[in-house]
């Protein structure tokens, strides 16, 4: 029997603890967790487009290994020359499309947890995807941001307002829906009164029910 393929797409309110839950869930399930960092380094820093990714994919069946080698070559060149190797402009839509290609190929090759990047929309028609939205009340979010970044309450509230607005605008622009629409998800979890460990364990238990051989 081959390895079970599934993807957990976790979107979260800023300060809810959703990212922490995602990493704990990945550890419980023994799968990789991919966040904004890997996508930024594979698209924005190197001005990659869907066309470039498709060209790389066509070279070999192991496109991800080939892509990683491509990434390393660009990274070395960038460090050597002190910047991006080509002076090209890539639109936000191209970046979103490139990210979606990367996410779908990741999920096709391995079970994984993906944080943010409108994963609920990228995998909306994927029967192997579990789509989750982690929310929390404002006071809980403020406390978490204050503790995490050592900022005062006013600063924390402003950060939450700015990030919430940016994420909602991003989602509406590229997914065409509101990230707050519960119909986008399999689980919407208010984590205000639960530890991140308990939420991660709850999700892991439900995933194991769906995949008993995991």
C-alpha positions, 0 to 999 in steps of 0.5 A, a space after each residue: 500500500 502506498 503512502 496516504 496522501 492528504 492535505 490539511 489547509 489551515 487558515 487562521 486569524 492573526 494572533 489566534 495561534 493557528 500557526 502554532 497549531 499547524 506545526 504541532 499537528 504536523 509533528 503529531 501526524 509526522 508530516 511536513 508543514 509548509 508556510 508563507 516562508 517557503 512560498 515567498 522564497 520560491 516565487 517572490 524572491 526569484 520572480 517565478 511565474 507559473 510558466 517557469 514552474 511548468 517548464 521546470 516540471 516538464 523536464 523530469 518526473 521528479 519535478 520537486 527535486 529538480 525545482 529545489 536544485 533550480 532554487 539552490 542555483 538561484 539562491 547561490 547566484 543571488 547571494 553572489 550578485 547581491 540581488 535577484 538575478 533578473 530585472 522583471 516584474 511579476 504581478 500579484 496574480 502571477 505570484 498567487 497562481 504560481 503558489 497554487 501550482 506549488 501547493 497542489 504539487 506538494 499535496 500530490 506528492 506527500 501528505 502535508 499541512 499548509 498554513 495560509 495562502 488561501 489554501 482552503 480555496 486552492 484545495 476547495 475541490 480536493 476530496 483529500 483536503 481538510 480545510 480549517 479556520 482557526 479563530 479567537 476572540 479579540 482579547 485572546 489575540 491581543 494577549 498572544 501578540 503582546 506576549 509573542 512580540 513584547 509589544 503593548 496592547 495598543 500596538 497589538 490591536 493595531 497589528 491585528 487590525 492591519 493584518 486582518 484587513 490585509 488577509 481579507 483583501 488578499 483572499 477576496 482579490 484572488 479567491 473571490 470569497 471572504 475568508 470569514 465565510 464558514 462554508 469554505 471550511 470543514 472545521 471552524 474552531 474558536 481556540 480562545 479557551 483551548 490550548 494549542 496542544 488540545 486543538 492539535 490533538 483534536 484535529 489529529 484524532 479526526 484525521 486518523 479516524 478518516 485515515 485509520 492506516 495513517 
